[in-house]
Amino acid sequence: MFSHIMLGANNVEASKAFYDAALGVLGCKPGVLNAKGACFYFTDTGVFAVTKPIDGKPASKGNGSTIGFAAQSQEDVDSWHAAGLANGGSLCEDPPGIRENGDLKMYIAYLLDPSGNKVCALHRIA
């Protein structure tokens, strides 16, 4: 169901040190920093990440957090987005579309749920 979990962090390096240690005892490899300073932990079942919030404000409850849901196709992402808007969700970020991060190419859509939590649907493109 999930593609990734992302949490806001005011100090990504300090968070990386904590999660490298805490997740390391669970068998996870150390986090990988990308060019934007976000730290990613990759597993066979999903990705966990920490990052400074993109709006430049301090991390807080939910600020910078994203819950991602895995989708089987681009059409499923579009359907998820439309159903969410029709049922109390609101727009955030760019419209649904292809985004790339290094070798990773994905089709993704973001929404705020009725409580303001940032969620997304993501289809990884081969």
C-alpha positions in Angstrom: 0.0 0.0 0.0 2.7 2.5 0.9 5.5 3.8 -1.4 7.3 5.9 1.2 7.1 7.8 4.5 8.7 11.2 4.8 9.1 13.3 8.0 10.2 16.9 8.4 13.5 17.5 10.2 15.1 20.8 11.4 18.6 19.3 11.3 18.8 16.5 8.7 22.4 15.5 9.7 21.3 15.0 13.4 18.3 13.0 12.2 20.5 10.9 9.9 22.8 10.1 12.8 19.8 9.0 15.0 18.1 7.0 12.2 21.3 5.4 11.0 21.7 4.0 14.5 18.1 3.2 15.3 17.3 1.7 11.9 20.7 0.1 11.7 19.8 -2.3 14.5 16.8 -3.4 12.4 19.0 -4.2 9.5 18.6 -1.0 7.4 21.6 0.4 5.6 22.7 4.0 6.5 20.6 6.7 4.9 21.6 8.3 1.6 21.6 12.1 1.2 20.4 13.5 -2.1 21.5 16.8 -3.7 18.7 18.7 -1.9 19.9 17.5 1.5 17.1 15.0 2.2 18.1 11.6 3.7 16.6 8.4 2.3 16.5 4.8 3.7 15.7 2.2 1.1 14.3 -1.2 1.9 12.7 -4.0 -0.2 9.2 -2.9 1.1 9.5 0.9 1.0 11.4 4.1 1.7 11.6 6.2 4.8 13.0 9.7 4.6 13.7 12.9 6.6 14.0 16.3 5.1 13.8 20.0 5.9 10.3 21.2 4.9 10.2 22.6 1.4 8.4 25.8 2.5 11.4 26.9 4.5 9.6 26.9 7.8 10.6 24.8 10.8 9.5 21.2 10.9 6.5 20.7 13.1 3.6 18.3 13.5 3.0 17.3 9.9 5.0 20.1 8.3 7.3 18.4 5.8 5.6 15.0 6.3 4.2 13.0 3.4 2.4 9.6 3.5 2.8 8.0 0.1 0.6 5.3 -1.3 1.8 2.9 -4.0 -0.2 2.8 -7.3 0.0 0.2 -10.1 -0.3 2.7 -13.0 -0.4 6.4 -14.0 -4.1 6.0 -14.5 -4.5 4.8 -10.9 -2.6 7.9 -9.7 -5.0 10.1 -11.7 -8.0 8.3 -10.4 -6.7 8.6 -6.8 -6.2 12.3 -7.3 -9.7 12.8 -8.8 -11.4 10.8 -6.1 -9.5 12.6 -3.3 -10.5 16.0 -4.7 -14.1 14.9 -5.0 -14.2 13.8 -1.4 -12.8 16.7 0.6 -9.1 16.8 -0.5 -7.4 19.9 -1.7 -4.7 20.7 -4.1 -1.0 21.1 -3.2 2.2 21.1 -5.1 2.3 20.6 -8.9 -0.4 18.8 -10.9 -0.1 15.0 -11.3 2.9 14.1 -13.5 6.3 12.6 -14.0 9.1 13.5 -11.7 12.6 12.3 -11.7 15.2 12.0 -8.9 18.5 10.6 -10.3 17.7 7.2 -11.8 14.2 7.2 -10.2 11.4 8.1 -12.6 7.9 8.3 -11.1 4.4 9.5 -11.9 3.1 11.2 -8.8 0.2 13.3 -7.4 -0.1 15.2 -4.1 -3.2 16.3 -2.1 -4.0 17.6 1.4 -6.5 15.4 3.1 -9.5 17.1 4.9 -7.3 17.6 8.0 -4.4 19.1 6.1 -2.1 16.1 6.0 0.0 15.8 2.9 -0.5 12.5 1.0 0.4 11.3 -2.4 0.0 8.4 -4.8 3.1 7.2 -6.6 3.7 4.9 -9.6 7.3 4.0 -10.3 8.0 4.0 -14.0 10.3 1.3 -15.3 
